[in-house]
Amino acid sequence: MTPIIMPQIGQDVETGVITRWTKAVGDAVKKGEVLATVEGDKAAFDIESPADGVLLQIAVDAGKEGRVLDAVGFVG
């Protein structure tokens, strides 16, 4: 399993909100494909798949807050 990491979205920002997932658990994904969008205080960022495989788990649901550099899901 490869973790999908919440990106660093600002120097002093510690959390971000996943606004949407573009894939569901069980969907095939390719490395670099956009899996989710995260929003910080001032901007939105895409989270890309770190590897080819299948989206195995979503650890932070859409609308929920996650910590920067923590896993928000897993690809395997």
C-alpha positions as CSV (number, residue, x, y, z in Angstrom):
1,M,0.0,0.0,0.0
2,T,1.2,3.5,-0.9
3,P,-0.2,6.4,1.2
4,I,-1.8,9.4,-0.5
5,I,-0.4,12.4,1.4
6,M,-2.1,15.7,2.2
7,P,0.1,18.3,0.5
8,Q,1.8,21.2,2.3
9,I,-0.6,24.0,1.4
10,G,1.1,26.9,3.1
11,Q,3.9,27.7,5.4
12,D,1.8,28.1,8.6
13,V,-1.1,25.9,7.5
14,E,-1.5,22.7,9.5
15,T,-4.7,21.3,8.1
16,G,-6.8,21.3,4.9
17,V,-10.3,20.2,4.0
18,I,-10.9,17.5,1.3
19,T,-13.5,19.2,-0.8
20,R,-14.1,16.2,-3.1
21,W,-12.7,12.8,-4.2
22,T,-12.7,12.2,-8.0
23,K,-12.4,8.4,-7.5
24,A,-14.2,5.9,-5.3
25,V,-12.7,3.0,-3.3
26,G,-12.1,0.1,-5.8
27,D,-11.5,2.4,-8.8
28,A,-8.3,1.9,-10.9
29,V,-5.9,4.9,-10.7
30,K,-2.8,5.9,-12.6
31,K,0.3,7.7,-11.1
32,G,-0.2,11.4,-11.4
33,E,-4.0,11.2,-11.8
34,V,-6.0,13.7,-9.7
35,L,-7.7,11.8,-6.9
36,A,-8.9,14.6,-4.7
37,T,-9.1,18.4,-4.1
38,V,-8.0,20.0,-0.9
39,E,-8.8,23.5,0.2
40,G,-6.7,25.6,2.6
41,D,-7.3,29.2,3.8
42,K,-6.4,30.8,0.5
43,A,-6.3,28.3,-2.2
44,A,-7.3,24.8,-3.5
45,F,-4.9,22.1,-4.5
46,D,-5.2,18.8,-6.3
47,I,-3.9,15.6,-4.7
48,E,-2.4,13.2,-7.3
49,S,-2.1,9.5,-7.1
50,P,1.5,8.5,-6.0
51,A,1.3,5.2,-7.9
52,D,-0.6,3.0,-10.4
53,G,-3.1,0.7,-8.8
54,V,-6.5,0.8,-7.1
55,L,-7.8,3.2,-4.6
56,L,-7.9,1.0,-1.5
57,Q,-9.0,3.3,1.2
58,I,-10.2,6.9,1.8
59,A,-9.0,7.9,5.3
60,V,-10.4,11.5,5.2
61,D,-13.9,11.8,3.7
62,A,-15.0,14.8,1.5
63,G,-15.9,17.7,3.8
64,K,-13.6,16.6,6.5
65,E,-10.3,18.1,7.7
66,G,-7.0,16.4,7.5
67,R,-3.5,17.2,8.8
68,V,-0.8,18.3,6.3
69,L,1.6,15.5,5.4
70,D,-0.7,12.8,6.9
71,A,-2.2,10.0,4.8
72,V,-5.7,10.8,3.5
73,G,-6.0,7.5,1.6
74,F,-4.1,4.6,0.2
75,V,-3.4,3.2,-3.3
76,G,-2.3,-0.4,-3.8
